[in-house]
Amino acid sequence: MKRRGSKGSPVLEVLNLTKRIGGKALIDQVSFQVYPGEVFGLLGPNGAGKTTLIRMMVGLMGITEGEVLIHGASIRTRFEEAIQHVGAIVENPEFYGYMSGYKNLVHFSCMRPEVTTDRIDEVVSLVRLDPYIDDPVRTYSLGMRQRLGLAQAILHRPSILILDEPTNGLDPAGILELRHYLRDLAAKEGTAVVVSSHLLSEMELVCDRVAFLQQGRLIDIRRMDERVRSGQEQPVRVEVDQPEKIPRILKDWGGGRHWRFVSDGFEIILPREQIADLNMKLCAEGIRVYEIRRLAPTLEQMFLEMTGDDPNA
């Protein structure tokens, strides 16, 4: 099975991107690429530079150094050519409050001659705003405004969708719908998606790769399906009989660290290379091992491992 986002030329290239204000680097030499059909996450604590980075990527903030290329076109020198491929929600979407949601979309479509009324109806249905689309936007909740913003962003079938905190104001059902929609958009239409969010559990479920930002610097990029690297410590759940013997056995063995009892066994943190040794030790002690299961580290664990900072701070 082929991975999403693993083929073709990059849709987005961020090259040594830097933003300085008053001598302070808000973004410092950040580089990455995003490919068709890939959901790429930006993760970092408040003040890490996620929104600043996104604003530079879509031309809303000047670039001090570096480059942003969209399908090879520079956002600095060929803005119109580059931005035509982009759909975006940056911070809170802005609309004409006195106009209905539908009229706002029609107004936006006037700048996109390829957008038909059928397409407007299609995106309204996709974001499930049908019952409210003829109401004035000033009556919309924050979550409804986010949905309308998403409808506007995808109206012209962009090849890359850039979303800054798109779950703001959404209830759990809305967050679930958004997750499914973004994955479908990437998988079925080949759209590249860049998304920032403070909801780490959602980033884990929707992203193919995640970039970790700290104080304006890119500190790592990881694939979500390759979270466990050779030599890296990871949590393992072991189901056994005679759990009362486990403290003595682990003390004698001396491997791993930070173990704890769980239902029907225990969890322990250890390198992948020690899992077989642990199994042999347990069997040699007469312990029946029913299951050994690796638990992929969460995004929060990965961030703490790299930085020691709380990504929710």
Buried (B, 14 or more C-beta within 10 A) or exposed (E): EEBBBEEEEBBBBBBEBBBEEEEEBBBBBBBBBBBBBBBBBBBBBEBBBBBBBBBBBBBBBEBBBBBBBBBEBBBBEBBEBBBBBBBBBBEBBEBEEEBBBBBBBBEBBEEEEEBEEEBBBEBBEBBBBEEBBEBBBEEBEEBBBBBBBBBBBBBBBBBBBBBBBBBBBBEEEBBEBBBEBBBEBBBEEBBBBBBBBBBBEBBBBBBBBBBBBBBBBBBBBBEBEEBBEEEEBBBBBBBBEEBEBBEEBBEEBEBBEEBEEEEEBBBBBBBBEBBEBBBEBBEEBEBEBEEBEEEBBBBBBBBBEEBEBEBEE
